[in-house]
């Protein structure tokens, strides 16, 4: 588990570094949650002139990525389970 966790963290750090580099150079950006989060953080840090004041760290961004991924997986599985249960109950009302 520790090996997988460190591998995921390394992959996410690479993705985040690549996106931050593209944002700094004005490269092509996509309209996904990661880009919105990074753009917002960069604008916030630029706005007050101090990169440490109120900005989020790379570890915070990684935590948000994990949170949205796992919350999405759980929400989807609950939705599908409820839908399948509802379908079974509709086809077998005696249950």
C-alpha positions as CSV (number, residue, x, y, z in Angstrom):
1,X,0.0,0.0,0.0
2,X,2.8,2.4,0.8
3,X,4.5,1.7,-2.5
4,X,1.2,2.4,-4.4
5,X,0.6,5.6,-2.4
6,X,4.1,6.9,-3.1
7,X,3.7,6.0,-6.8
8,X,0.4,7.9,-7.0
9,X,1.8,10.9,-5.2
10,X,4.8,10.9,-7.6
11,X,2.5,10.7,-10.6
12,X,0.3,13.6,-9.3
13,X,3.4,15.7,-8.5
14,X,4.6,15.2,-12.1
15,X,1.2,16.2,-13.5
16,X,0.9,19.2,-11.3
17,X,4.5,20.4,-12.1
18,X,3.8,20.1,-15.8
19,X,0.5,22.0,-15.5
20,X,2.2,24.8,-13.4
21,X,4.9,25.1,-15.9
22,X,2.4,25.4,-18.7
23,X,0.5,28.1,-16.8
24,X,3.6,30.1,-16.1
25,X,4.7,30.1,-19.8
26,X,1.2,30.8,-21.0
27,X,0.9,27.4,-22.7
28,X,-2.3,25.7,-23.7
29,X,-4.5,25.0,-20.7
30,X,-7.5,22.8,-20.3
31,X,-10.7,23.5,-18.4
32,X,-10.5,20.8,-15.8
33,X,-10.6,21.0,-12.0
34,X,-6.9,20.8,-11.6
35,X,-6.3,23.8,-13.9
36,X,-8.9,25.9,-12.2
37,X,-7.4,25.1,-8.9
38,X,-3.9,26.0,-10.0
39,X,-4.9,29.1,-11.9
40,X,-6.8,30.3,-8.8
41,X,-3.8,29.7,-6.6
42,X,-1.4,31.5,-8.9
43,X,-3.7,34.5,-9.2
44,X,-4.1,34.6,-5.4
45,X,-0.4,34.5,-4.8
46,X,0.2,37.2,-7.5
47,X,-2.5,39.4,-6.0
48,X,-1.0,39.9,-2.6
49,X,2.6,39.9,-3.7
50,X,3.7,37.2,-1.3
51,X,3.7,33.6,-2.6
52,X,3.6,32.2,0.9
53,X,0.6,34.2,2.1
54,X,-2.5,32.1,1.8
55,X,-1.4,30.0,-1.2
56,X,-1.9,26.3,-1.2
57,X,1.0,23.9,-1.4
58,X,1.5,21.0,-3.9
59,X,0.6,18.6,-1.1
60,X,-2.7,20.4,-0.6
61,X,-3.4,20.2,-4.4
62,X,-2.6,16.4,-4.3
63,X,-5.0,16.0,-1.3
64,X,-7.7,17.8,-3.3
65,X,-7.1,15.6,-6.3
66,X,-7.4,12.4,-4.2
67,X,-10.5,13.7,-2.4
68,X,-12.4,14.5,-5.7
69,X,-11.3,11.2,-7.3
70,X,-12.3,9.0,-4.4
71,X,-15.4,10.9,-3.5
72,X,-16.5,10.6,-7.2
73,X,-15.9,6.9,-7.2
74,X,-17.9,6.4,-4.0
75,X,-20.7,8.6,-5.2
76,X,-21.0,6.8,-8.5
77,X,-21.0,3.4,-6.8
78,X,-23.7,4.5,-4.4
79,X,-25.8,5.8,-7.3
80,X,-25.4,2.6,-9.3
81,X,-26.2,0.4,-6.3
82,X,-29.3,2.4,-5.6
83,X,-30.4,2.3,-9.2
84,X,-29.9,-1.4,-9.5
85,X,-31.7,-2.0,-6.3
86,X,-34.6,0.2,-7.5
87,X,-34.8,-1.7,-10.7
88,X,-34.8,-5.1,-8.9
89,X,-37.6,-3.9,-6.6
90,X,-39.6,-2.5,-9.6
91,X,-39.4,-5.9,-11.4
92,X,-40.1,-7.9,-8.2
93,X,-42.6,-5.9,-6.2
94,X,-43.3,-8.8,-3.9
95,X,-39.8,-8.4,-2.3
